[in-house]
Amino acid sequence: MMKYGAEPQEHRFTLSLLEKETRGQWLDIFLGIHPEAGQALPEELQDPSVLVICNQVGDIIQIVLLDEGCDCEYQFTGMEKDQIERFVQPLLA
């Protein structure tokens, strides 16, 4: 995770499904994000979570890092997005 414009820093975490919700043509998947043992997420994040926006075909359109349920100034690195995509794919089947 990294602040927009900052150097990327990889964080190790696990994910959990919180909610799946259909919104018109979109499928919103909300995930809990939990640091792995011995790891920490950025201190500035109070209550991080993930919003994955998919279309009805099952394509991932956007992955958003939320803090306290709102968009924040952090984004995921490419490797972190890959981990999230691997977690979400079985949920789309």
mmCIF file as gemmi writes it, N, C-alpha and C atoms, coordinates in Angstrom:
data_model
loop_
_atom_site.group_PDB
_atom_site.id
_atom_site.type_symbol
_atom_site.label_atom_id
_atom_site.label_alt_id
_atom_site.label_comp_id
_atom_site.label_asym_id
_atom_site.label_entity_id
_atom_site.label_seq_id
_atom_site.pdbx_PDB_ins_code
_atom_site.Cartn_x
_atom_site.Cartn_y
_atom_site.Cartn_z
_atom_site.occupancy
_atom_site.B_iso_or_equiv
_atom_site.pdbx_formal_charge
_atom_site.auth_seq_id
_atom_site.auth_asym_id
_atom_site.pdbx_PDB_model_num
ATOM 1 N N . MET Axp A 1 ? 0.844 -1.163 0 1 0 ? 1 A 1
ATOM 2 C CA . MET Axp A 1 ? 0 0 0 1 0 ? 1 A 1
ATOM 3 C C . MET Axp A 1 ? 0.888 1.224 0 1 0 ? 1 A 1
ATOM 4 N N . MET Axp A 2 ? 0.376 2.243 -0.587 1 0 ? 2 A 1
ATOM 5 C CA . MET Axp A 2 ? 1.165 3.461 -0.656 1 0 ? 2 A 1
ATOM 6 C C . MET Axp A 2 ? 0.228 4.648 -0.813 1 0 ? 2 A 1
ATOM 7 N N . LYS Axp A 3 ? 0.697 5.785 -0.334 1 0 ? 3 A 1
ATOM 8 C CA . LYS Axp A 3 ? -0.03 7.012 -0.582 1 0 ? 3 A 1
ATOM 9 C C . LYS Axp A 3 ? 0.149 7.344 -2.054 1 0 ? 3 A 1
ATOM 10 N N . TYR Axp A 4 ? -0.841 7.983 -2.634 1 0 ? 4 A 1
ATOM 11 C CA . TYR Axp A 4 ? -0.72 8.4 -4.024 1 0 ? 4 A 1
ATOM 12 C C . TYR Axp A 4 ? 0.552 9.227 -4.198 1 0 ? 4 A 1
ATOM 13 N N . GLY Axp A 5 ? 1.361 8.84 -5.17 1 0 ? 5 A 1
ATOM 14 C CA . GLY Axp A 5 ? 2.586 9.554 -5.477 1 0 ? 5 A 1
ATOM 15 C C . GLY Axp A 5 ? 3.793 9.129 -4.659 1 0 ? 5 A 1
ATOM 16 N N . ALA Axp A 6 ? 3.636 8.274 -3.673 1 0 ? 6 A 1
ATOM 17 C CA . ALA Axp A 6 ? 4.756 7.838 -2.828 1 0 ? 6 A 1
ATOM 18 C C . ALA Axp A 6 ? 5.35 6.548 -3.379 1 0 ? 6 A 1
ATOM 19 N N . GLU Axp A 7 ? 6.491 6.184 -2.843 1 0 ? 7 A 1
ATOM 20 C CA . GLU Axp A 7 ? 7.132 4.927 -3.221 1 0 ? 7 A 1
ATOM 21 C C . GLU Axp A 7 ? 6.292 3.751 -2.72 1 0 ? 7 A 1
ATOM 22 N N . PRO Axp A 8 ? 6.119 2.713 -3.551 1 0 ? 8 A 1
ATOM 23 C CA . PRO Axp A 8 ? 5.328 1.556 -3.115 1 0 ? 8 A 1
ATOM 24 C C . PRO Axp A 8 ? 6.011 0.794 -1.985 1 0 ? 8 A 1
ATOM 25 N N . GLN Axp A 9 ? 5.2 0.28 -1.09 1 0 ? 9 A 1
ATOM 26 C CA . GLN Axp A 9 ? 5.682 -0.577 -0.01 1 0 ? 9 A 1
ATOM 27 C C . GLN Axp A 9 ? 4.692 -1.733 0.105 1 0 ? 9 A 1
ATOM 28 N N . GLU Axp A 10 ? 5.192 -2.949 -0.037 1 0 ? 10 A 1
ATOM 29 C CA . GLU Axp A 10 ? 4.332 -4.129 0.024 1 0 ? 10 A 1
ATOM 30 C C . GLU Axp A 10 ? 3.93 -4.426 1.466 1 0 ? 10 A 1
ATOM 31 N N . HIS Axp A 11 ? 2.669 -4.762 1.658 1 0 ? 11 A 1
ATOM 32 C CA . HIS Axp A 11 ? 2.165 -5.176 2.968 1 0 ? 11 A 1
ATOM 33 C C . HIS Axp A 11 ? 1.575 -6.572 2.82 1 0 ? 11 A 1
ATOM 34 N N . ARG Axp A 12 ? 1.788 -7.391 3.819 1 0 ? 12 A 1
ATOM 35 C CA . ARG Axp A 12 ? 1.267 -8.764 3.802 1 0 ? 12 A 1
ATOM 36 C C . ARG Axp A 12 ? 0.004 -8.796 4.641 1 0 ? 12 A 1
ATOM 37 N N . PHE Axp A 13 ? -1.066 -9.313 4.034 1 0 ? 13 A 1
ATOM 38 C CA . PHE Axp A 13 ? -2.361 -9.319 4.697 1 0 ? 13 A 1
ATOM 39 C C . PHE Axp A 13 ? -3.2 -10.488 4.228 1 0 ? 13 A 1
ATOM 40 N N . THR Axp A 14 ? -4.231 -10.767 4.992 1 0 ? 14 A 1
ATOM 41 C CA . THR Axp A 14 ? -5.238 -11.747 4.593 1 0 ? 14 A 1
ATOM 42 C C . THR Axp A 14 ? -6.539 -10.992 4.369 1 0 ? 14 A 1
ATOM 43 N N . LEU Axp A 15 ? -7.463 -11.663 3.705 1 0 ? 15 A 1
ATOM 44 C CA . LEU Axp A 15 ? -8.742 -11.041 3.352 1 0 ? 15 A 1
ATOM 45 C C . LEU Axp A 15 ? -9.901 -11.883 3.853 1 0 ? 15 A 1
ATOM 46 N N . SER Axp A 16 ? -11.036 -11.238 4.057 1 0 ? 16 A 1
ATOM 47 C CA . SER Axp A 16 ? -12.272 -11.941 4.401 1 0 ? 16 A 1
ATOM 48 C C . SER Axp A 16 ? -13.432 -11.25 3.69 1 0 ? 16 A 1
ATOM 49 N N . LEU Axp A 17 ? -14.412 -12.045 3.304 1 0 ? 17 A 1
ATOM 50 C CA . LEU Axp A 17 ? -15.595 -11.495 2.639 1 0 ? 17 A 1
ATOM 51 C C . LEU Axp A 17 ? -16.494 -10.862 3.683 1 0 ? 17 A 1
ATOM 52 N N . LEU Axp A 18 ? -16.852 -9.598 3.465 1 0 ? 18 A 1
ATOM 53 C CA . LEU Axp A 18 ? -17.789 -8.909 4.35 1 0 ? 18 A 1
ATOM 54 C C . LEU Axp A 18 ? -19.184 -8.86 3.737 1 0 ? 18 A 1
ATOM 55 N N . GLU Axp A 19 ? -19.246 -8.545 2.422 1 0 ? 19 A 1
ATOM 56 C CA . GLU Axp A 19 ? -20.564 -8.369 1.786 1 0 ? 19 A 1
ATOM 57 C C . GLU Axp A 19 ? -20.431 -8.381 0.267 1 0 ? 19 A 1
ATOM 58 N N . LYS Axp A 20 ? -21.436 -8.922 -0.39 1 0 ? 20 A 1
ATOM 59 C CA . LYS Axp A 20 ? -21.573 -8.827 -1.852 1 0 ? 20 A 1
ATOM 60 C C . LYS Axp A 20 ? -22.907 -8.14 -2.11 1 0 ? 20 A 1
ATOM 61 N N . GLU Axp A 21 ? -22.901 -7.147 -2.978 1 0 ? 21 A 1
ATOM 62 C CA . GLU Axp A 21 ? -24.114 -6.373 -3.219 1 0 ? 21 A 1
ATOM 63 C C . GLU Axp A 21 ? -24.216 -6.022 -4.708 1 0 ? 21 A 1
ATOM 64 N N . THR Axp A 22 ? -25.359 -6.297 -5.307 1 0 ? 22 A 1
ATOM 65 C CA . THR Axp A 22 ? -25.6 -5.906 -6.688 1 0 ? 22 A 1
ATOM 66 C C . THR Axp A 22 ? -26.15 -4.481 -6.682 1 0 ? 22 A 1
ATOM 67 N N . ARG Axp A 23 ? -25.568 -3.657 -7.55 1 0 ? 23 A 1
ATOM 68 C CA . ARG Axp A 23 ? -25.957 -2.256 -7.654 1 0 ? 23 A 1
ATOM 69 C C . ARG Axp A 23 ? -26.101 -1.939 -9.136 1 0 ? 23 A 1
ATOM 70 N N . GLY Axp A 24 ? -27.332 -2.113 -9.648 1 0 ? 24 A 1
ATOM 71 C CA . GLY Axp A 24 ? -27.554 -1.906 -11.079 1 0 ? 24 A 1
ATOM 72 C C . GLY Axp A 24 ? -26.73 -2.897 -11.877 1 0 ? 24 A 1
ATOM 73 N N . GLN Axp A 25 ? -25.861 -2.393 -12.743 1 0 ? 25 A 1
ATOM 74 C CA . GLN Axp A 25 ? -25.031 -3.255 -13.578 1 0 ? 25 A 1
ATOM 75 C C . GLN Axp A 25 ? -23.744 -3.702 -12.883 1 0 ? 25 A 1
ATOM 76 N N . TRP Axp A 26 ? -23.539 -3.292 -11.641 1 0 ? 26 A 1
ATOM 77 C CA . TRP Axp A 26 ? -22.307 -3.579 -10.928 1 0 ? 26 A 1
ATOM 78 C C . TRP Axp A 26 ? -22.524 -4.56 -9.789 1 0 ? 26 A 1
ATOM 79 N N . LEU Axp A 27 ? -21.472 -5.301 -9.476 1 0 ? 27 A 1
ATOM 80 C CA . LEU Axp A 27 ? -21.432 -6.157 -8.303 1 0 ? 27 A 1
ATOM 81 C C . LEU Axp A 27 ? -20.331 -5.603 -7.409 1 0 ? 27 A 1
ATOM 82 N N . ASP Axp A 28 ? -20.701 -5.13 -6.216 1 0 ? 28 A 1
ATOM 83 C CA . ASP Axp A 28 ? -19.74 -4.604 -5.254 1 0 ? 28 A 1
ATOM 84 C C . ASP Axp A 28 ? -19.402 -5.702 -4.258 1 0 ? 28 A 1
ATOM 85 N N . ILE Axp A 29 ? -18.123 -5.944 -4.06 1 0 ? 29 A 1
ATOM 86 C CA . ILE Axp A 29 ? -17.652 -6.931 -3.092 1 0 ? 29 A 1
ATOM 87 C C . ILE Axp A 29 ? -16.815 -6.19 -2.061 1 0 ? 29 A 1
ATOM 88 N N . PHE Axp A 30 ? -17.25 -6.26 -0.819 1 0 ? 30 A 1
ATOM 89 C CA . PHE Axp A 30 ? -16.542 -5.612 0.28 1 0 ? 30 A 1
ATOM 90 C C . PHE Axp A 30 ? -15.746 -6.673 1.037 1 0 ? 30 A 1
ATOM 91 N N . LEU Axp A 31 ? -14.465 -6.391 1.244 1 0 ? 31 A 1
ATOM 92 C CA . LEU Axp A 31 ? -13.568 -7.329 1.898 1 0 ? 31 A 1
ATOM 93 C C . LEU Axp A 31 ? -12.952 -6.699 3.138 1 0 ? 31 A 1
ATOM 94 N N . GLY Axp A 32 ? -12.788 -7.509 4.174 1 0 ? 32 A 1
ATOM 95 C CA . GLY Axp A 32 ? -11.997 -7.098 5.324 1 0 ? 32 A 1
ATOM 96 C C . GLY Axp A 32 ? -10.542 -7.37 5.015 1 0 ? 32 A 1
ATOM 97 N N . ILE Axp A 33 ? -9.675 -6.534 5.525 1 0 ? 33 A 1
ATOM 98 C CA . ILE Axp A 33 ? -8.245 -6.699 5.309 1 0 ? 33 A 1
ATOM 99 C C . ILE Axp A 33 ? -7.579 -6.771 6.687 1 0 ? 33 A 1
ATOM 100 N N . HIS Axp A 34 ? -6.74 -7.808 6.866 1 0 ? 34 A 1
ATOM 101 C CA . HIS Axp A 34 ? -6.147 -8.089 8.169 1 0 ? 34 A 1
ATOM 102 C C . HIS Axp A 34 ? -4.647 -8.32 7.992 1 0 ? 34 A 1
ATOM 103 N N . PRO Axp A 35 ? -3.81 -7.602 8.738 1 0 ? 35 A 1
ATOM 104 C CA . PRO Axp A 35 ? -2.359 -7.823 8.594 1 0 ? 35 A 1
ATOM 105 C C . PRO Axp A 35 ? -1.988 -9.244 9.018 1 0 ? 35 A 1
ATOM 106 N N . GLU Axp A 36 ? -1.06 -9.842 8.297 1 0 ? 36 A 1
ATOM 107 C CA . GLU Axp A 36 ? -0.552 -11.155 8.688 1 0 ? 36 A 1
ATOM 108 C C . GLU Axp A 36 ? 0.213 -11.022 9.997 1 0 ? 36 A 1
ATOM 109 N N . ALA Axp A 37 ? 0.391 -12.136 10.677 1 0 ? 37 A 1
ATOM 110 C CA . ALA Axp A 37 ? 1.113 -12.14 11.951 1 0 ? 37 A 1
ATOM 111 C C . ALA Axp A 37 ? 2.483 -11.486 11.782 1 0 ? 37 A 1
ATOM 112 N N . GLY Axp A 38 ? 2.801 -10.576 12.681 1 0 ? 38 A 1
ATOM 113 C CA . GLY Axp A 38 ? 4.084 -9.882 12.636 1 0 ? 38 A 1
ATOM 114 C C . GLY Axp A 38 ? 4.146 -8.745 11.638 1 0 ? 38 A 1
ATOM 115 N N . GLN Axp A 39 ? 3.067 -8.498 10.924 1 0 ? 39 A 1
ATOM 116 C CA . GLN Axp A 39 ? 3.022 -7.434 9.921 1 0 ? 39 A 1
ATOM 117 C C . GLN Axp A 39 ? 2.146 -6.284 10.428 1 0 ? 39 A 1
ATOM 118 N N . ALA Axp A 40 ? 2.276 -5.141 9.808 1 0 ? 40 A 1
ATOM 119 C CA . ALA Axp A 40 ? 1.442 -3.99 10.151 1 0 ? 40 A 1
ATOM 120 C C . ALA Axp A 40 ? 1.011 -3.295 8.868 1 0 ? 40 A 1
ATOM 121 N N . LEU Axp A 41 ? -0.167 -2.727 8.909 1 0 ? 41 A 1
ATOM 122 C CA . LEU Axp A 41 ? -0.645 -1.891 7.815 1 0 ? 41 A 1
ATOM 123 C C . LEU Axp A 41 ? -0.23 -0.453 8.131 1 0 ? 41 A 1
ATOM 124 N N . PRO Axp A 42 ? -0.298 0.458 7.164 1 0 ? 42 A 1
ATOM 125 C CA . PRO Axp A 42 ? 0.084 1.846 7.455 1 0 ? 42 A 1
ATOM 126 C C . PRO Axp A 42 ? -0.665 2.383 8.68 1 0 ? 42 A 1
ATOM 127 N N . GLU Axp A 43 ? 0.076 3.032 9.567 1 0 ? 43 A 1
ATOM 128 C CA . GLU Axp A 43 ? -0.485 3.532 10.82 1 0 ? 43 A 1
ATOM 129 C C . GLU Axp A 43 ? -1.628 4.513 10.617 1 0 ? 43 A 1
ATOM 130 N N . GLU Axp A 44 ? -1.607 5.251 9.527 1 0 ? 44 A 1
ATOM 131 C CA . GLU Axp A 44 ? -2.628 6.272 9.283 1 0 ? 44 A 1
ATOM 132 C C . GLU Axp A 44 ? -3.998 5.672 8.978 1 0 ? 44 A 1
ATOM 133 N N . LEU Axp A 45 ? -4.045 4.402 8.599 1 0 ? 45 A 1
ATOM 134 C CA . LEU Axp A 45 ? -5.322 3.759 8.291 1 0 ? 45 A 1
ATOM 135 C C . LEU Axp A 45 ? -5.973 3.288 9.582 1 0 ? 45 A 1
ATOM 136 N N . GLN Axp A 46 ? -7.171 3.788 9.862 1 0 ? 46 A 1
ATOM 137 C CA . GLN Axp A 46 ? -7.872 3.466 11.105 1 0 ? 46 A 1
ATOM 138 C C . GLN Axp A 46 ? -8.65 2.162 11.007 1 0 ? 46 A 1
ATOM 139 N N . ASP Axp A 47 ? -9.403 1.986 9.919 1 0 ? 47 A 1
ATOM 140 C CA . ASP Axp A 47 ? -10.252 0.807 9.732 1 0 ? 47 A 1
ATOM 141 C C . ASP Axp A 47 ? -10.276 0.459 8.241 1 0 ? 47 A 1
ATOM 142 N N . PRO Axp A 48 ? -9.164 -0.099 7.723 1 0 ? 48 A 1
ATOM 143 C CA . PRO Axp A 48 ? -9.085 -0.344 6.286 1 0 ? 48 A 1
ATOM 144 C C . PRO Axp A 48 ? -9.975 -1.505 5.839 1 0 ? 48 A 1
ATOM 145 N N . SER Axp A 49 ? -10.456 -1.395 4.609 1 0 ? 49 A 1
ATOM 146 C CA . SER Axp A 49 ? -11.216 -2.455 3.962 1 0 ? 49 A 1
ATOM 147 C C . SER Axp A 49 ? -11.02 -2.291 2.459 1 0 ? 49 A 1
ATOM 148 N N . VAL Axp A 50 ? -11.606 -3.209 1.705 1 0 ? 50 A 1
ATOM 149 C CA . VAL Axp A 50 ? -11.42 -3.208 0.256 1 0 ? 50 A 1
ATOM 150 C C . VAL Axp A 50 ? -12.784 -3.24 -0.412 1 0 ? 50 A 1
ATOM 151 N N . LEU Axp A 51 ? -12.944 -2.429 -1.45 1 0 ? 51 A 1
ATOM 152 C CA . LEU Axp A 51 ? -14.119 -2.481 -2.314 1 0 ? 51 A 1
ATOM 153 C C . LEU Axp A 51 ? -13.653 -2.943 -3.681 1 0 ? 51 A 1
ATOM 154 N N . VAL Axp A 52 ? -14.223 -4.043 -4.154 1 0 ? 52 A 1
ATOM 155 C CA . VAL Axp A 52 ? -13.924 -4.543 -5.495 1 0 ? 52 A 1
ATOM 156 C C . VAL Axp A 52 ? -15.192 -4.37 -6.313 1 0 ? 52 A 1
ATOM 157 N N . ILE Axp A 53 ? -15.103 -3.603 -7.384 1 0 ? 53 A 1
ATOM 158 C CA . ILE Axp A 53 ? -16.249 -3.344 -8.258 1 0 ? 53 A 1
ATOM 159 C C . ILE Axp A 53 ? -16.107 -4.225 -9.496 1 0 ? 53 A 1
ATOM 160 N N . CYS Axp A 54 ? -17.136 -5.04 -9.752 1 0 ? 54 A 1
ATOM 161 C CA . CYS Axp A 54 ? -17.135 -5.964 -10.89 1 0 ? 54 A 1
ATOM 162 C C . CYS Axp A 54 ? -18.356 -5.683 -11.754 1 0 ? 54 A 1
ATOM 163 N N . ASN Axp A 55 ? -18.271 -6.113 -13.02 1 0 ? 55 A 1
ATOM 164 C CA . ASN Axp A 55 ? -19.467 -6.068 -13.854 1 0 ? 55 A 1
ATOM 165 C C . ASN Axp A 55 ? -20.207 -7.391 -13.704 1 0 ? 55 A 1
ATOM 166 N N . GLN Axp A 56 ? -21.366 -7.498 -14.318 1 0 ? 56 A 1
ATOM 167 C CA . GLN Axp A 56 ? -22.195 -8.687 -14.155 1 0 ? 56 A 1
ATOM 168 C C . GLN Axp A 56 ? -21.595 -9.926 -14.819 1 0 ? 56 A 1
ATOM 169 N N . VAL Axp A 57 ? -20.631 -9.741 -15.71 1 0 ? 57 A 1
ATOM 170 C CA . VAL Axp A 57 ? -19.957 -10.852 -16.362 1 0 ? 57 A 1
ATOM 171 C C . VAL Axp A 57 ? -18.895 -11.449 -15.44 1 0 ? 57 A 1
ATOM 172 N N . GLY Axp A 58 ? -18.479 -10.682 -14.426 1 0 ? 58 A 1
ATOM 173 C CA . GLY Axp A 58 ? -17.465 -11.162 -13.495 1 0 ? 58 A 1
ATOM 174 C C . GLY Axp A 58 ? -16.097 -10.554 -13.706 1 0 ? 58 A 1
ATOM 175 N N . ASP Axp A 59 ? -16.007 -9.52 -14.534 1 0 ? 59 A 1
ATOM 176 C CA . ASP Axp A 59 ? -14.733 -8.823 -14.728 1 0 ? 59 A 1
ATOM 177 C C . ASP Axp A 59 ? -14.534 -7.812 -13.604 1 0 ? 59 A 1
ATOM 178 N N . ILE Axp A 60 ? -13.334 -7.785 -13.049 1 0 ? 60 A 1
ATOM 179 C CA . ILE Axp A 60 ? -13.017 -6.785 -12.029 1 0 ? 60 A 1
ATOM 180 C C . ILE Axp A 60 ? -12.739 -5.463 -12.728 1 0 ? 60 A 1
ATOM 181 N N . ILE Axp A 61 ? -13.492 -4.452 -12.344 1 0 ? 61 A 1
ATOM 182 C CA . ILE Axp A 61 ? -13.366 -3.13 -12.957 1 0 ? 61 A 1
ATOM 183 C C . ILE Axp A 61 ? -12.439 -2.241 -12.143 1 0 ? 61 A 1
ATOM 184 N N . GLN Axp A 62 ? -12.568 -2.305 -10.807 1 0 ? 62 A 1
ATOM 185 C CA . GLN Axp A 62 ? -11.77 -1.423 -9.964 1 0 ? 62 A 1
ATOM 186 C C . GLN Axp A 62 ? -11.589 -2.053 -8.583 1 0 ? 62 A 1
ATOM 187 N N . ILE Axp A 63 ? -10.424 -1.801 -7.984 1 0 ? 63 A 1
ATOM 188 C CA . ILE Axp A 63 ? -10.127 -2.23 -6.622 1 0 ? 63 A 1
ATOM 189 C C . ILE Axp A 63 ? -9.766 -0.973 -5.839 1 0 ? 63 A 1
ATOM 190 N N . VAL Axp A 64 ? -10.531 -0.716 -4.77 1 0 ? 64 A 1
ATOM 191 C CA . VAL Axp A 64 ? -10.376 0.528 -4.014 1 0 ? 64 A 1
ATOM 192 C C . VAL Axp A 64 ? -10.06 0.206 -2.56 1 0 ? 64 A 1
ATOM 193 N N . LEU Axp A 65 ? -9.046 0.854 -2.03 1 0 ? 65 A 1
ATOM 194 C CA . LEU Axp A 65 ? -8.739 0.757 -0.607 1 0 ? 65 A 1
ATOM 195 C C . LEU Axp A 65 ? -9.573 1.801 0.125 1 0 ? 65 A 1
ATOM 196 N N . LEU Axp A 66 ? -10.364 1.343 1.082 1 0 ? 66 A 1
ATOM 197 C CA . LEU Axp A 66 ? -11.199 2.229 1.874 1 0 ? 66 A 1
ATOM 198 C C . LEU Axp A 66 ? -10.632 2.335 3.284 1 0 ? 66 A 1
ATOM 199 N N . ASP Axp A 67 ? -10.879 3.463 3.928 1 0 ? 67 A 1
ATOM 200 C CA . ASP Axp A 67 ? -10.573 3.616 5.341 1 0 ? 67 A 1
ATOM 201 C C . ASP Axp A 67 ? -11.817 4.164 6.016 1 0 ? 67 A 1
ATOM 202 N N . GLU Axp A 68 ? -12.298 3.442 7.003 1 0 ? 68 A 1
ATOM 203 C CA . GLU Axp A 68 ? -13.543 3.774 7.693 1 0 ? 68 A 1
ATOM 204 C C . GLU Axp A 68 ? -14.69 3.91 6.696 1 0 ? 68 A 1
ATOM 205 N N . GLY Axp A 69 ? -14.687 3.052 5.656 1 0 ? 69 A 1
ATOM 206 C CA . GLY Axp A 69 ? -15.758 3.014 4.673 1 0 ? 69 A 1
ATOM 207 C C . GLY Axp A 69 ? -15.703 4.066 3.589 1 0 ? 69 A 1
ATOM 208 N N . CYS Axp A 70 ? -14.659 4.889 3.577 1 0 ? 70 A 1
ATOM 209 C CA . CYS Axp A 70 ? -14.535 5.964 2.579 1 0 ? 70 A 1
ATOM 210 C C . CYS Axp A 70 ? -13.249 5.804 1.783 1 0 ? 70 A 1
ATOM 211 N N . ASP Axp A 71 ? -13.269 6.319 0.56 1 0 ? 71 A 1
ATOM 212 C CA . ASP Axp A 71 ? -12.073 6.349 -0.257 1 0 ? 71 A 1
ATOM 213 C C . ASP Axp A 71 ? -10.989 7.106 0.507 1 0 ? 71 A 1
ATOM 214 N N . CYS Axp A 72 ? -9.736 6.701 0.335 1 0 ? 72 A 1
ATOM 215 C CA . CYS Axp A 72 ? -8.659 7.358 1.074 1 0 ? 72 A 1
ATOM 216 C C . CYS Axp A 72 ? -7.496 7.641 0.131 1 0 ? 72 A 1
ATOM 217 N N . GLU Axp A 73 ? -6.437 8.221 0.68 1 0 ? 73 A 1
ATOM 218 C CA . GLU Axp A 73 ? -5.296 8.628 -0.139 1 0 ? 73 A 1
ATOM 219 C C . GLU Axp A 73 ? -4.296 7.508 -0.364 1 0 ? 73 A 1
ATOM 220 N N . TYR Axp A 74 ? -4.652 6.296 0.019 1 0 ? 74 A 1
ATOM 221 C CA . TYR Axp A 74 ? -3.792 5.138 -0.204 1 0 ? 74 A 1
ATOM 222 C C . TYR Axp A 74 ? -4.313 4.314 -1.371 1 0 ? 74 A 1
ATOM 223 N N . GLN Axp A 75 ? -3.405 3.601 -2.017 1 0 ? 75 A 1
ATOM 224 C CA . GLN Axp A 75 ? -3.763 2.675 -3.081 1 0 ? 75 A 1
ATOM 225 C C . GLN Axp A 75 ? -2.95 1.405 -2.917 1 0 ? 75 A 1
ATOM 226 N N . PHE Axp A 76 ? -3.407 0.343 -3.573 1 0 ? 76 A 1
ATOM 227 C CA . PHE Axp A 76 ? -2.708 -0.93 -3.516 1 0 ? 76 A 1
ATOM 228 C C . PHE Axp A 76 ? -1.603 -0.981 -4.554 1 0 ? 76 A 1
ATOM 229 N N . THR Axp A 77 ? -0.558 -1.753 -4.259 1 0 ? 77 A 1
ATOM 230 C CA . THR Axp A 77 ? 0.494 -2.015 -5.236 1 0 ? 77 A 1
ATOM 231 C C . THR Axp A 77 ? -0.015 -3.087 -6.207 1 0 ? 77 A 1
ATOM 232 N N . GLY Axp A 78 ? 0.704 -3.309 -7.271 1 0 ? 78 A 1
ATOM 233 C CA . GLY Axp A 78 ? 0.327 -4.333 -8.243 1 0 ? 78 A 1
ATOM 234 C C . GLY Axp A 78 ? 0.25 -5.721 -7.626 1 0 ? 78 A 1
ATOM 235 N N . MET Axp A 79 ? 1.213 -6.072 -6.794 1 0 ? 79 A 1
ATOM 236 C CA . MET Axp A 79 ? 1.212 -7.395 -6.152 1 0 ? 79 A 1
ATOM 237 C C . MET Axp A 79 ? 0.028 -7.543 -5.196 1 0 ? 79 A 1
ATOM 238 N N . GLU Axp A 80 ? -0.299 -6.476 -4.486 1 0 ? 80 A 1
ATOM 239 C CA . GLU Axp A 80 ? -1.439 -6.516 -3.568 1 0 ? 80 A 1
ATOM 240 C C . GLU Axp A 80 ? -2.75 -6.661 -4.349 1 0 ? 80 A 1
ATOM 241 N N . LYS Axp A 81 ? -2.856 -5.967 -5.474 1 0 ? 81 A 1
ATOM 242 C CA . LYS Axp A 81 ? -4.052 -6.107 -6.321 1 0 ? 81 A 1
ATOM 243 C C . LYS Axp A 81 ? -4.175 -7.539 -6.842 1 0 ? 81 A 1
ATOM 244 N N . ASP Axp A 82 ? -3.048 -8.14 -7.216 1 0 ? 82 A 1
ATOM 245 C CA . ASP Axp A 82 ? -3.072 -9.532 -7.68 1 0 ? 82 A 1
ATOM 246 C C . ASP Axp A 82 ? -3.607 -10.459 -6.589 1 0 ? 82 A 1
ATOM 247 N N . GLN Axp A 83 ? -3.181 -10.247 -5.356 1 0 ? 83 A 1
ATOM 248 C CA . GLN Axp A 83 ? -3.654 -11.064 -4.239 1 0 ? 83 A 1
ATOM 249 C C . GLN Axp A 83 ? -5.166 -10.908 -4.066 1 0 ? 83 A 1
ATOM 250 N N . ILE Axp A 84 ? -5.644 -9.684 -4.167 1 0 ? 84 A 1
ATOM 251 C CA . ILE Axp A 84 ? -7.08 -9.425 -4.026 1 0 ? 84 A 1
ATOM 252 C C . ILE Axp A 84 ? -7.851 -10.085 -5.16 1 0 ? 84 A 1
ATOM 253 N N . GLU Axp A 85 ? -7.35 -9.981 -6.379 1 0 ? 85 A 1
ATOM 254 C CA . GLU Axp A 85 ? -8.011 -10.605 -7.532 1 0 ? 85 A 1
ATOM 255 C C . GLU Axp A 85 ? -8.094 -12.114 -7.357 1 0 ? 85 A 1
ATOM 256 N N . ARG Axp A 86 ? -7.019 -12.754 -6.882 1 0 ? 86 A 1
ATOM 257 C CA . ARG Axp A 86 ? -7.042 -14.204 -6.648 1 0 ? 86 A 1
ATOM 258 C C . ARG Axp A 86 ? -8.078 -14.578 -5.59 1 0 ? 86 A 1
ATOM 259 N N . PHE Axp A 87 ? -8.245 -13.748 -4.581 1 0 ? 87 A 1
ATOM 260 C CA . PHE Axp A 87 ? -9.245 -14.009 -3.534 1 0 ? 87 A 1
ATOM 261 C C . PHE Axp A 87 ? -10.661 -13.867 -4.085 1 0 ? 87 A 1
ATOM 262 N N . VAL Axp A 88 ? -10.879 -12.877 -4.939 1 0 ? 88 A 1
ATOM 263 C CA . VAL Axp A 88 ? -12.219 -12.551 -5.435 1 0 ? 88 A 1
ATOM 264 C C . VAL Axp A 88 ? -12.684 -13.499 -6.526 1 0 ? 88 A 1
ATOM 265 N N . GLN Axp A 89 ? -11.794 -14.014 -7.363 1 0 ? 89 A 1
ATOM 266 C CA . GLN Axp A 89 ? -12.194 -14.837 -8.507 1 0 ? 89 A 1
ATOM 267 C C . GLN Axp A 89 ? -13.16 -15.973 -8.135 1 0 ? 89 A 1
ATOM 268 N N . PRO Axp A 90 ? -12.916 -16.767 -7.084 1 0 ? 90 A 1
ATOM 269 C CA . PRO Axp A 90 ? -13.867 -17.824 -6.742 1 0 ? 90 A 1
ATOM 270 C C . PRO Axp A 90 ? -15.232 -17.278 -6.309 1 0 ? 90 A 1
ATOM 271 N N . LEU Axp A 91 ? -15.283 -16.062 -5.819 1 0 ? 91 A 1
ATOM 272 C CA . LEU Axp A 91 ? -16.543 -15.455 -5.407 1 0 ? 91 A 1
ATOM 273 C C . LEU Axp A 91 ? -17.411 -15.074 -6.603 1 0 ? 91 A 1
ATOM 274 N N . LEU Axp A 92 ? -16.773 -14.965 -7.762 1 0 ? 92 A 1
ATOM 275 C CA . LEU Axp A 92 ? -17.475 -14.556 -8.98 1 0 ? 92 A 1
ATOM 276 C C . LEU Axp A 92 ? -18.002 -15.749 -9.767 1 0 ? 92 A 1
ATOM 277 N N . ALA Axp A 93 ? -17.59 -16.94 -9.407 1 0 ? 93 A 1
ATOM 278 C CA . ALA Axp A 93 ? -17.993 -18.141 -10.142 1 0 ? 93 A 1
ATOM 279 C C . ALA Axp A 93 ? -19.448 -18.512 -9.869 1 0 ? 93 A 1
